[in-house]
Amino acid sequence: MASPAVDDDLDFAPRHTTEVIGHASAEAEIARAWQSGSMPHAWLLSGPRGIGKATLSYRIARAVLAQSPGGAALFGPAEPGPLRDVAPDHPVFRRVAEQAHPDLCVVQTTVNPKTGRLREEIVVEDARAAIEFFNLTPAEGGWRVAIVDAADELNEESANSLLKVIEEPPQRGLILLVTHRPGFVLPTIRSRCRALRMKPLEADDVAKVLAAKWPELPAEDMPALIAMAEGSPGRAIALAQSDGVGFYRDFVRWMGNLPNVDVALMHKVADRLARREFGAGYRVLAGLPEWGLVRAVRNGAGLPPAAEVVPGEVEVFGRVVRRRNLEHWVGVWEKVSQLLAQGIALNLDRKALALNVLSALGRAAR
């Protein structure tokens, strides 16, 4: 059982992904706990957004649900290592992918029926679904698994509701909580979970994920996407889907004209962001001006410049930030960050949001 997914590209959705790349140590930690015979009933998988936490959660869920009642061959008989593969044609894999497995509950943000928009937080009604789920007898006589994606999106009421399940763990029940910001998770929930900290991937592993998910990706875009991903394959895929390299290239060109504002180019950049087909990649794309500004501020602070993502980036940013002092640019970054957060949270017109951000940068460079 699961809430309907929103903005969920079926080609890249965690529940459809067969392989987890770059997290062998995390899989081994799960394996050691399972093989010890005292598997913790609740795990908190933390790390930056898009590095594979949800993908690993679904992989764990499939492996657990594919066991026969009382079975223990989850990771193989010898040393802890990768999870047991559940082939895409396996009934468990198919039902998990279709959100139709009776012993899997997924708690996530849902659409508000009054507004038709995706909620920004997980409400108590959705969290209570986990309580009802664990009150049921396992449909197939084995384990039951709940995935919470993401735990930092629980509001206070829903977090306290879920806490009741974690405090009174059901027999043969496993709760996997994904979090991008563990500090936002209720402390009493954190204290009752086994922490599994996952790190951003190395560049080579990000490249492997991109090559597997996007084999037709232009080779010339790969280095820029890997740099912009900062260890997050999910971010890299979102940028690839939304032509993030082209967007960032135009943004750097526009910055290069400051303090003169190229209005035509500014509208071109804003129009790119307004394209609805970008779907879930919109949030990543919208954050690129802020990401670029952080790189510019680092340059202005005298820190070693990061490798260029697009040609001329370091020279452009260096010239722009030298026009004002560092304190000024830190204030600009705070304003841009606030504009983006509010605009995305309130679902403001995408082009208008982009124009507001670029206008703020244009004024700041005078």
C-alpha positions, 0 to 999 in steps of 0.5 A: 500500500502506498500513496500515489507518487507525484512527479515520479519519472518511472524510468528513474523512480527508486522503486523501479531501480534494480541496482544501488551504486556506490553504497556497498558499505551501507549494504554491508552494515545492513547485512551485519545487522541482519546476520547478527539475528538482532535486526533493528526494527527502525533505520534512519538513512541520512545523507544529501538529497539524490544520493540513493537513500530511497533507492537503497530503501526499496532494495532492502524492502524487496529483499526482505519481502522476497524471503520465505517466512522464517527465511534468512538468506537475505545477503548470502551465507558468507561475508556481509556484502551486497543485498540479494538481487530480486530480479525485475521479473520477480513477483515481489519486484513487480508488485513493489514497483507497481505500489501494490505489495500488501506488506509494504507501506510507503509514507510520503507527501500527498496531493491536497484534495482541496488545492490539487497541489502536492503538500510540502509536508507529510500530514498526520492522516498519511502517517496514521496509515503506517499505524493501521498497516502494522496493526494488520496481519502480514498478508503473506506471512512474513515481514512487513516493511514501511518506507518513510520518504522523507522523515524530515517532511513529517510535521509535528503531529505526523511525527508524533503519530509515527513515533508510536509505531517506532516505540512499540515495534511490531513483530517482524516489522521493519521501518526505513526512514529516509532523511535529507536533513536529520536535524529536522527529524524529531529527536525522539525518533532519531534516538530510537532508530539505527543511524545509517549515514550515506555519503555523496558518491565519488565522481566515477560512481556518479558517471556510472549511474548517469551512463546506466540511466541515460546512455544517450547523454552527450559525452561533452555534457558528462563532466559538467553534470558530474561537477554540478551533481556534487556526488548526487546521481539524483541531482545529475539525472534531474539536471540532465533531464532539464538541460541544466548544462545549457541553463547554467551556460546561459546564466554564466553568459548573463552574469558576464554582462553585469553590471549591464543587464542583458534583458533579452538573455535574462528572459531566455534564462527565465523561459528555460526555467518556465518549461513545464516538461522539466517536472521534478527537475525544476527545483534543481534547475531553479537552484542553479543561480544560487549554486553559482553565486556560492561559487562566486562568493567562494572566489571572492573570499580568496578560496581556491576556485573550483574547477570550471563547469562551463568555459569562462565561469571563474573569470566571470564570477571573479570579475563580478564579485570584485565590484563589491565587498564580500559582506555585500555578496553574502547578503545577496546570497541570503536574499536569493536563497530566501526568494527561491525557497519562498517561490518554490514553497508557494508554487509561484510562476516559474518565469516570474521567480527566475526574473526576480532572482536575476533582477536581484543579482543585477541590482547587486552588481551595480 
